[in-house]
């Protein structure tokens, strides 16, 4: 059995971006407590389901494949979503609430 795209995304964020996840919370949501040495108190809620993440992977896949043509479309989409997460979390304004999906991208607020 293979990991889901969300599992691969979570693993990459933890491994490559030195993130720390806690939870899941009472609602089953994962919580991001640390990212690239920046701590979030309270942790940021990953405010999406596995099904929503899979739908975002399908939406982002065709465009992402042009950036990474050597990998399958789903892997390219996960890579692109990792870039979106980095840009959202390392931007000018520090997020304080949640990480969410919109328009085929990952955002933080």
Secondary structure by P-SEA (a helix, b strand, c coil): ccccaaaaaaaaaaaccbbbbccccccccccccccccccccccccccccaaaaaaaaaaacaaaaaacccccaaaaaaaaaaaaaaaaaaccccccccccccccccccc
